[in-house]
Amino acid sequence: MAVFFKRTKEVEGQIDEYLDCVVQAGLLFKKGIKYYLESQQEDFERHMNELDKLESRADKLQHEVINKLYLHTLIPEARGDVLGILECMDTALNGTAATLHEFYVEIPEILPDLHKLYLDLADASVSALEHTVTATRAYFRDIKSVRDHVAKVKFYESEADKIADKIKKLLFRKDIDLSRKIHQRYFALHVEKISDYAEQVTDRLAVAAIKRSE
């Protein structure tokens, strides 16, 4: 991040710490889904609570970074892009935490033969999120590699779409109540949505990278 933050190492460190929070959130989310499907309620709730704390820490870091960017008039030519990227990333992080809360509150019944698909879906969505973090770090450190990382995010977002579609097709061909089908589909869409949030971040990144390269 030396390209942007020659005047302060503190902001650089806070953005790095913020991105670390996003990566950790993805890992907690995947483990939380696994524990939910295995009916390990105590472990599920522990991961959900850890994710809540991580989200709060990330929110605090984001606000501190925004304040310092304005207070010290840092990177005025790219400040809007950086703030937009952080805002989109925050939406992704909040969506990740909110999805685990939805599982906790509504306690959806996930049919046993769909467990692996839900795990695969969580893995694809979190992979998209992780590559979004890598793309964001590249924006600050190695602008030429942003495009490669963006392509990986789009790959995993597409994979998440395919897995979610497979879940929906299997669900609606089962001989169970429509309400049960809709409820399980709803949660597949929520897990899939994390990859959509990740893609939204990289859409901002791609535009910002082009502007910096001009």
N, C-alpha and C positions, 0 to 999 in steps of 0.2 A: 504493500500500500504506500510505499515511499513516494510514488509518483504524485499522489494527492496530498499526503499528510506530512510534508517536510517540517511543518511548523509545530506539530504536536504529536508525540508518540501516544499520548493518552487516548485520543480519538481512535487512532489505528488499533490500539489494544482493545478498546471497547467494542468496535465493530467485529473484530476477530472473536471476542468472547460472545457477542450476540449470535454470530454464525455457529459457534460451538453449541450454543443452546438449541439451535434449530436441529442440528445433527442429533444431539442427545434426545430431543423430543421425539424424533422419528424412531429411535431405538426403543424408547419407553413405550411408544404407541404400539409397535410390533409385538413387544413382549406382553403388553396389556391385552391385546387381542388374543394372543396365544393362551394366556391364563384364563381369559373369559371363556373361550371355547372348551377349555379343559375343566371348567367349573371350579377353578381355584380362586374363589372369591377374595380371599385375603390378599393373595399376591396381585390379583387384578386391581383391587382398591389401592394397594400400596403404590403400584405403578401410576395409577391415575392421580393420586395425590402428589407424587414426585413430579409428574408432568405439570400439574397446576403450579407448583412452586417454581418450576423452571420457566413456565410462561410468565409468571410475575417478575422473575429476574430479568427475562428478556425484554419485557415491557419497560422496565426501569432503565435498562441499558439503552434502548431505542430512544427514549425521551432525553436521556443525557446526551446522546450523540446529536440529536436534532438541535438541542439547546446550544451545544458548543459550535456546531456548524454555523449557526446564526450569530452567536455571541462573538466569535472570533473572525467572522466574515471569511470562513474557509471555503475554498473551491467554488467561488461564486458562479463560474462558468458551467459547472456540472452539479451544483448543489441540488437543483430540482430533480435531476435524474437519480441522484443518490437517495434523496428522500422518497421518491416514488418507488425505488427498488426496495427500500426498507419497509415502506408501508405495505407493499404487496407481500413481502416475506412475513410480515407480522400477521397478515390475513391467513397465510398458510399455517403459521404456527398456532394461531388461535383456533383454526378449523380442526387441527389435529387434536388439540386438547378437548374441544367441544364434542368431537365424535366419541371419544372414550366416555365422556359424561352421558351422552345419549345412550350408550350401552348400559351404563350404571342405572340410569333413571328408568328406561323402558324395558330392560331385561328381555331383549328379543330372543325368541327360540330359533336357534340356527340348526337346521337339520344336520345330523351327523355326517351324511354323505356329501355335505357342502362345506364341511370344515376346512378341508385342504384348499378349496377354491377361495375361501375367505382369507386364509393365510397367504395364499399366492397374491391375492388382490392387495392385501396390506403391504406385502413385500414390494410389489411393483410401485405402489403409490409412494412408499417411503424411499425407494430407490430414486424416483423422480425428484423427491425433496432433497435427498443427499446430493444429487448431481446439480441441483439448483444452487446449493451452497458452494459447491466447487466452481460453478460458473460465476458466482458472485465474487468469490475470492480472485478469480482470474481477471475479472473486470478491473480490479484495483492493482493487480500485480503483473498480469500477462495478457493484455488485451487481445492479442492474436489468437489465443486459445479459447476465447469465450464461445466462438461458434461451435467448436467441437463438443463442448460441454452442453450447450443448448440442444444440440442434436441428440445427445443421450437422454436428456429430459423428455424430449418429444417421443423418443422410442418407448420409454417406460410409461409415459402418459397413454400412448397407444395400447401398450400391453395391458394397462389397467382397464381401459375401455373394453378390450376383448374379453378379459376375465369377468368383468361385471356383466357383460352381455350374456356370457355363458351361464352365469349364475341365474340371471333372469329367465333365460330360456328353459333351464332345468326346473326352476321353481314353478313356472306357469304350465308345465306339463305334468306336474304331480297332482295326484288325487287328494288334495287337502283343501281346507277352507280358503276362500279368496282372501280373507283378512290376514291369514298366516302368510300367504304368498306375498301380499303387499308389504307386510311388516318387514319381512326378510329382504325384499327388494329395496326397501327404503334404506336399510343399513348398508347394503352393498353400494348404493349410490353415495352414501356419506363417506365410506372408505375410499371409493373411487375419486370423490371430489378433492381429496388431498392432492392427487396428481394434477388435477385441473388448476388448483391454486399454484402449484409449482410451475406449471406451464405459463401462468400469467406473470410470474416473476421473470421468467426468461424472455417473455415477450418484451418486457420493459428493458431487460438487460441487452437484448439484441439491438434495440433502437439506440440505447445509450452508447453501446460499443461502436456503432456506426458513426454516431456524432463525434465521438472522440477520435475516430480514425480519419475523419475528414481533414 
